[in-house]
Amino acid sequence: MDKNDRDYTNGEITVFWRPSKCIHATTCYRELIEVFNPRKRPWVNMNGASSEEIIRVVKMCPTRALDYAYNKDLEKKKKTGMNKTDTPEETPEIRVMENGPLVLRGNFHVVNTDGTVLRPMKLQSLCRCGASNNMPYCDGTHRKTGFTGK
C-alpha cells in the first residue's frame, strides 16, 4: 500500500484511489464530475451520486487506479485476513484508450524485439503515439502532442 493511496466511503461502498496507477485517462470525471472532480478537495465526493452510478464509472477506469468494494464485503475480508483490494483472477483484457495508450490487464508477458520479457506486471499501459520517453510504456506524452489515434 502506497502512502498516497486514498479510500472514500459513503457507508455502503468504499472507493479506493491509487494515484501511482493513474494514467489520467479522465474517464472518471468526464463520466461523473459530481463525484470525481479534480478541482475540488477532496476530489472524490461519495455523496455526489448513487452507489450504483459510482460503481459503473469506477469499473470504467482502465488502470484500476480506482477500485471499489461493498463495505459488508470489506468486513468479511477483514475477518479472513485478506487485503481489502484482493480480487479473484480475471480474464486478461486489452483496452484501447481514446487518444491514449493500450492498457493491458491480466496475466501475460510483454516480449521485447530481442526476445527478453519486459518487466512483468498485471497492468501495463503501452504507448500508441510513439512519443513516450519510456518506450514501450506510456508516460502521458500523448496529452502534450495532441495524439488522436482513436
C-alpha positions as CSV (number, residue, x, y, z in Angstrom):
1,M,0.0,0.0,0.0
2,D,1.4,3.4,-1.0
3,K,1.2,6.3,1.4
4,N,-0.6,8.4,-1.3
5,D,-3.4,5.8,-1.6
6,R,-6.8,7.1,-0.5
7,D,-10.1,5.5,0.5
8,Y,-13.5,7.2,0.2
9,T,-16.8,5.8,1.5
10,N,-20.5,6.7,1.5
11,G,-21.3,4.0,4.1
12,E,-22.4,1.4,1.5
13,I,-19.3,1.2,-0.7
14,T,-15.7,2.3,-0.4
15,V,-13.8,3.7,-3.4
16,F,-10.0,3.1,-3.4
17,W,-7.8,5.5,-5.3
18,R,-4.2,4.5,-6.1
19,P,-2.6,7.6,-7.7
20,S,0.6,5.6,-8.7
21,K,-1.6,3.6,-11.1
22,C,-3.4,6.6,-12.6
23,I,-2.6,7.5,-16.3
24,H,-5.1,10.4,-16.2
25,A,-7.4,8.9,-18.8
26,T,-10.0,11.4,-17.4
27,T,-12.8,8.8,-17.7
28,C,-13.9,9.2,-14.1
29,Y,-14.5,12.9,-14.2
30,R,-15.8,13.0,-17.8
31,E,-18.4,10.5,-16.8
32,L,-19.3,11.6,-13.3
33,I,-18.0,15.1,-12.4
34,E,-20.4,15.2,-9.4
35,V,-18.3,12.6,-7.7
36,F,-14.9,12.8,-9.3
37,N,-13.8,16.4,-9.5
38,P,-10.1,17.1,-9.6
39,R,-10.6,20.8,-9.0
40,K,-12.1,20.1,-5.5
41,R,-10.5,18.8,-2.3
42,P,-11.2,16.1,-1.5
43,W,-11.6,15.3,-5.2
44,V,-13.9,12.4,-4.6
45,N,-17.4,13.2,-3.3
46,M,-19.1,10.0,-2.4
47,N,-22.4,11.8,-1.9
48,G,-22.5,13.1,-5.4
49,A,-24.3,10.1,-6.9
50,S,-25.8,6.7,-6.1
51,S,-23.5,3.8,-5.2
52,E,-24.6,2.1,-8.5
53,E,-23.6,5.1,-10.6
54,I,-20.3,5.4,-8.8
55,I,-19.6,1.7,-9.4
56,R,-20.5,2.0,-13.1
57,V,-17.8,4.7,-13.5
58,V,-15.2,3.1,-11.3
59,K,-15.5,-0.1,-13.5
60,M,-14.6,2.1,-16.5
61,C,-11.2,3.0,-15.0
62,P,-8.7,1.5,-17.5
63,T,-5.8,1.0,-15.0
64,R,-7.7,0.2,-11.8
65,A,-6.4,3.3,-10.2
66,L,-10.0,3.5,-9.0
67,D,-11.5,0.4,-7.5
68,Y,-14.4,-0.3,-5.1
69,A,-15.8,-2.7,-2.6
70,Y,-19.0,-3.1,-0.7
71,N,-18.4,-2.3,2.9
72,K,-20.1,-5.5,4.0
73,D,-17.5,-7.4,1.9
74,L,-14.6,-5.4,3.4
75,E,-15.8,-6.6,6.8
76,K,-15.7,-10.2,5.7
77,K,-12.2,-9.8,4.2
78,K,-11.0,-8.2,7.4
79,K,-12.2,-11.3,9.3
80,T,-10.4,-13.7,7.0
81,G,-7.2,-11.6,6.8
82,M,-7.5,-10.8,3.1
83,N,-6.2,-7.4,1.8
84,K,-9.1,-5.0,1.2
85,T,-8.4,-4.8,-2.5
86,D,-7.7,-8.5,-3.2
87,T,-9.7,-9.7,-6.1
88,P,-10.0,-13.0,-7.9
89,E,-8.0,-13.6,-11.1
90,E,-9.7,-12.0,-14.1
91,T,-9.6,-12.8,-17.8
92,P,-6.8,-10.8,-19.5
93,E,-8.0,-7.7,-21.2
94,I,-6.6,-5.2,-23.7
95,R,-8.3,-1.9,-23.8
96,V,-7.7,0.9,-26.4
97,M,-8.0,4.3,-24.7
98,E,-9.3,7.0,-26.9
99,N,-6.4,9.3,-27.8
100,G,-4.3,7.3,-25.4
101,P,-2.4,4.1,-24.7
102,L,-3.2,0.4,-24.9
103,V,-4.0,-0.7,-21.4
104,L,-3.2,-4.4,-20.8
105,R,-4.6,-6.1,-17.7
106,G,-4.1,-9.7,-16.5
107,N,-1.6,-12.5,-16.6
108,F,0.6,-12.2,-19.6
109,H,4.2,-11.3,-20.7
110,V,5.2,-8.5,-23.0
111,V,8.2,-9.6,-25.0
112,N,10.8,-7.1,-26.4
113,T,12.1,-7.3,-30.0
114,D,15.2,-9.1,-28.8
115,G,13.1,-11.8,-27.0
116,T,13.5,-10.6,-23.5
117,V,10.5,-10.4,-21.3
118,L,9.8,-6.9,-20.1
119,R,9.0,-6.2,-16.5
120,P,6.1,-8.5,-15.5
121,M,3.1,-6.6,-14.2
122,K,-0.6,-7.3,-14.0
123,L,-1.3,-3.9,-15.6
124,Q,0.6,-2.2,-18.3
125,S,0.0,0.9,-20.4
126,L,1.7,0.7,-23.8
127,C,2.3,3.9,-25.9
128,R,0.5,4.3,-29.2
129,C,1.6,7.8,-30.1
130,G,5.3,6.9,-30.4
131,A,6.4,9.9,-28.3
132,S,6.9,8.3,-24.9
133,N,10.3,8.8,-23.2
134,N,9.8,5.3,-21.6
135,M,9.0,3.2,-24.6
136,P,7.1,0.9,-25.0
137,Y,5.3,2.2,-21.9
138,C,3.0,5.2,-21.9
139,D,4.3,8.2,-19.9
140,G,1.4,10.6,-20.7
141,T,3.2,12.4,-23.6
142,H,0.2,11.8,-25.8
143,R,-1.6,14.6,-23.9
144,K,1.1,17.1,-24.9
145,T,1.4,16.0,-28.5
146,G,-2.3,16.1,-29.3
147,F,-2.3,12.4,-30.3
148,T,-5.6,11.4,-31.9
149,G,-5.2,7.7,-32.5
150,K,-8.8,6.7,-31.7
